[in-house]
């Protein structure tokens, strides 16, 4: 067997390092095992590798991070659209979810992962049920993920769900070379009693894991929380002890300055979900205020049932444009800031601290973007082109943990036709029982 210097070598590519080096106009990335071993401008000597990827007319950059989604809900894409959040949940989504089983969630997750890989997402945070089936899909497909069992106790089944989440943690946390991590997933203060949130907070501290929760998504939620509990959902979460653990707070749309201070002082990570928030008319998260306070902001899609896709290029683009209008400032969320939100910020929020940069010693979570399209010319500013012009279909190759998951838009670990076949069977059953 020949001895190679690298397992994978990407050469002659434009590299967005997300590091102090900035952009390398024509460089190489060498991968050994699960990590990046070498990053440089075109070398003087010829490097050898078991697998060489020609990067001409390609951008090499960190994989994207979807910091809040529900992959099991992709089966409900377009199942109920153009409705207020509460009606959408209670009349359409929750009744449909009662018809789903673990096999359904597995195939829905496979569909979601295929969509995310094809659009450059290498890592995601998920909260739903039948999460052991999601964990199996993550292991099989090679992606990176933080999973949480959705927790609520407004129906008397809270302790059972919490036990399921604990078992999930003990069986799957840090498996698959650390690609898979487990958090606790209290759904929201309006579905979790204070004693239940206290139990979740204590359990998270005992396990040493993160918490993933929805907070202050709508005006209705905030108004009713103040009426019933005399405090906002974010203050309610603080009082419950949730913020004692490293917390991922999804949405945070309708927040006061006091709420923002709580998030800052708690060192919470906030996930902005612009497409879902806009589609459900939930409002606009005050992202600039979060940034001014030094809060870590990342982006998510929420589910394909409320978005209706898992395209992080779209989220990055929308987040930047909308906040320029809201702030009356064209410099708000510039291209580099938007790119950080979907790479280094998201990776840090999910606890994958050595992902999100093209840097020696960091995880080889890398995507290649094909620049050879009309909308990517001219190449005056590569980062701006990626944020404002790139499409999901421009993603050429996806590498996670040093493994190639897709090359030249061909999957290595997913039988897409089988996924489509299984999804259609589930769709037919759900519609027969509506």
N, C-alpha and C positions, 0 to 999 in steps of 0.2 A: 504494500500500500504506500502511495506517495505521501510524503509529509508536507503539509501545507502550513503556511504562516497564519492563515485565518480560516475560519469556517465559512464566512461570507465576506466578500469584498465588494463594496459599492464604489465605483470610480467615475471620474469626470462629471461629477454632479455639482449643482449649486447647493450649498448646505446652509440652512438656517439653524445655527447651533443653539439659540436661546441662551447663550452664555456670553461672557465678556468678549469672546472672539468675534461675535456678531455673525456676519455672512461670509462664507468662503465661496468665491466665485467659481472655482473649479477644483474640487477636492475629492478626497477618498475617505471612506469610513470602513474600518476593519472590525469584524465581529468575531469574538471567540466565545463559544458557549452562549450564555445568556446576557453578556455584557459587551459594551463598546470598548474595544482595546486600542483603537487608533483613530484619530481624527486629524487631518492635515490637508493643506493645499497639495496640489499634485506633486507626488514625491519624485525624487531623483532616481531611485531604484525601483525595480519591478517587484511588486508584492505578489504573493501567490495565495490562492484560496481554493477551497473545495468547490465553492459556488461563487461565480462572479456576476454581478449585476451591472450592466452598462447604464450609467446615469446621465448620458448626454441628453440635453433638453429636459432634464428632470430636476425637481427640487427635493432634496432630502431634508426632512424635518421631524420633530418629535410627533408621535401619534397623538391624536386628539382624545380628550377625556370628557365623557358625558357624565357629569357629576350628580344627575338626578333623573332616574327613569324607572319604568315598571315594564320590564321586557315581556312579562306574561300577558300584558294587555294588548300586544300587537294583534292578537286574534280579534280584538274589538275595534280595530281601525275602521272608521266610518260607520260604526254600529249605531252611534247616536251623536249627531252633529248639530251645531247652531242652537245650543241650549245654555241657559244659566248653569253654573257649576252645581248648585244644590239639586236642581231638577235632573241634571245630567247624571249625577251620582245616584240619587235615590230611585229614579224612575227607569233608568237605562242600565247603568254600569253595575250597580250592586246586584240587581236581579240576574243579570247575565253571568256575573261572577259565581253565583250560586250553582250554575250549571257546569262549571269547569272542574276538571280533575287534574291530577299530577301529570298525566300523559299530555293533556292539552297544553299545560304550562310549559312542559319541556319543548314541544314543537313550536309554540309561540316564541319561546326564548331563542330557539334555533333560528327562526325567521328574523328576530330582532338582531341577533348577533351577525347574521349574514348581511343585513342592511347596514349595521354599524361598520363592519369590516370594509364593505364596499365604499363607504363614505369616510374612511380614514380614522374611525374611532378604534382605539386599541384598549381602552380601559373605561369601565362604567360603574356607577353606583346604582344598585337596584334594591327596591323594597316591594315585596308582594307576598304571596303564599305559595305553598308547595316548593319552597326554596331549595329543598334537596334536589329536586329535578332541575332547577336552574343551575345549581352547583355542578351537577353532572354535565350539563351543556357547556358550562364554562371550561371545565376540565377537558372535555373532548375537542373543543374548537380552538383552544390555545390562547384565548383572550385573557385579559387581566380584569378583575372585578372585586368590588366590595359589596357583599350581599347582606340584606337584613330581612328578617321575617316581619311583615307588617303586624303591628300589635295594636289591639283596641279591646276594651272591656265593657262596652256599652251593651253587650248581649250576653254577658255572663260567662264568656269563654276566654277571658283574658289570661288566666293562669295557664291554661292549656297552650295558648299561643306563645307565652313567654317561655314555657318549658321547651316548646319546639325550637325557639330561637336559641336557647342555651345548648340544646343537643346539636343544632346546626353549627354553633361555634366550636364545640368540642370535637366534632367530626371533620370539619372542613377548614377551620381557620389556619392560614399559612400553609396549606397543602399546595401541591403542584409547583414546587420551587418558589413558594410565596406569591404565586400569581393570584391566589384566591384568599380574601380576607372576609371576616364576618363581623358585622355590627349588630346592634339592637335597633329595631325599627318602630318606635311608637308612632302611630299614624299622625295624630294631631291632638292638641288639647281638647277639642270638641268631641273626640271619640275615646279619650282616655281620662279616667277620673284622677283626681290628685293622689289618692293612695296607690293607684296603679302606676302612675308616673314615678312615685317614690320608690316602688318596688323595682321598676325598670332602671332607675338611676342607681340604686344600690347594686343591682346585678351587673350593670356596666362597670362600675368601680371594682367589683369583685373579679370580673373576668378581664378587666383591663382593655376593654374594647370601645369603639366609637359608638355614637348614637346618631341616627339619621331620622329626621322628623320634619313634617310640614308645619310651617308657622306663618300666621298672618297672611294667608293667601288672598282673602276677599274682605271687603268692607263688612259684609254680613257676619263673617266669622269674628272679626274684631269687635263689632258693635254688640253682638250677643255675648261675647266673653266678658265685656265690661259690664253689661247688664246683669249677667248671672254671677260673675265672680268678682266684680269690682276691679278688674285688671285686664290688661291686654293678654293675648296668647303668649307673647314673648315673656312678659312678666310672670305669667302663670308657669311657664316652663322653668324660669329661673327659680321660682319659689319651690318647685317640685324637686329640685336638685339635678335636673337633666344636664345643665351646663357644667356640672362638676367633671363630666367626661368630655373628651374632644367631640364636638358636635357639628354635624352637617345640617344646616337649617335651610330647607328648601322654600323658595318663594320670597318670604319677607317683603311683600309688596306694599301692604298697608301698615306702615310703621311710623311711630312718633320719634322725635329726637331722643326721648328717654329710652325707647326700645333700641335705638341704634347704639346708645351708650351701653346698654346691657349686652348687646352682641359684641361690642368692642371689648368690654371688660371681661367677658366670658371667653374671649378668643375663639368665638364661633366662626365657622366657615359658612358663607352665604352662597346659595346657588340661585342664580337668576335664570328663569325659564321664560324668555320673552315670547316665543311663539305660542306656548300654552296659555300664558297669562293674557295675551292679546285675544286669542281665539275664544276664551271663556270670559272675556271682558273683566278680568280680575284687576287690571290696572298696571301701573308702571313702577317697578322697584326703583327706589332712589339710589341708583348705583353710585353716582358721584359722591353722595354723602357717605356711603359706605367706604368708598376709596379714600376720602378725606380723613376718615377715622382710622385708616390702616387695616380695615377688615379684609380678610382674604375673600375675594369674589371669584367665583367660577361659574360656568354655564352648564345648563342641562336642557334636555328636550322635554322632560316629563314623558308621559306615555304616548305611543302612536295613536291612542284613542282620543287624545286631547290636543294633538299637535298638527298634523297627522303623520309626521315622519320623524326619523331619528338622525337627521342630518345636522351635524355640528357646524359645518360650513355655513349653513343657513342661520343658525343661532348666533354665530359670531358676527355675521354680516348685519343681521337685524339689531342685535344688541348695540352695535356701534352707531348705526344710523339713527335709531330711535332716540338714543340718549343725547345725541347732538341737537336734535330738535327740542327735546324736553328742557335741556339746559340753555338753549339759545346760544350754543357754543360749538363751532365746528371742530374744536380741538378735543372735545369730550370723548373719552374712550377712543383714542387713536388706534391705528392698526396694530402697533406693537402691544398695546395694552390688551386689546381684544384677543390677540394670539396668545398672550400669557394666560388669559382666563381659561382657554381651552387646552392648555398644555401644563405648564409648571404649576399654576395655581390649582388646577383640578387634581393633579397628581398629589400635591401636598395635602389637599383637603381629604383625599381618600386614604392617605397614609402610605402612599408609594413614593417616598421621599427621593429616591434615586431614579425616578422617571421624569420625563418632561424636558430633558436637554439632550443634545447630541454632544456628549462629553465623555472623555475617557474614564472608564470605571463605572459609568452609569448603565442602567438597563438598556438593552437593545430593543426599545419600543419605538419603531421607526416607520414612517410612511414615505413613499415616493410619489410626487405629484408630477404628472405629465404636463409640461408647459407648452407643448406643441399644438396649441389651439388658438384660433383667432382672438378669443377673449383674454388670452394671456400675453398678447403682444400689444405694444412694445414692452420691454422689461425694464422700465424706468425705476421701479421700486418693487423688489421681489415680495417684501412683506405686505405691501399694499395690494399687490396682485393676488396674493393668497387670501387676504381678508375680504377684499371688496369684489374680486372677479372670479376666483376659483369656484368650481362646481364639484359636487360629490363625484360625478362621473370622471373627473380628472385624476382620481386616485388610481395609481397604477399597481403599486406593490405595498403590502402591509407585513411588517415583521413585529412580533411580540416575543419578548424574552429570548431573543435570538432565533426564533423559529419563524419560517416564512408561512404565513396564513393565506396570503393571496399574492400571486405574481402575474403581471400582465392581465389583471382582472380575472384570473382563474383561481378558484378556491383549491386549497390543498387538503382541507379537512372537513369540508361541508359538501354534502350531496344536495345541491339546491333543488333539483327536480323532485327529490324525495320530500324535501321540506314543503314545497308547494303542494304536493299530493296530500300530505297529512293535514296541512292547514285547510285545504278545501273540504276535506271530510269533516273537520271540526266546525267549519263555517256552516255547512249544510245542516248539521245537527242543531247548532244554536238557533238558526233561523227557523227550523221546524218547530222549535219549542218556545218561540217568542210569544 
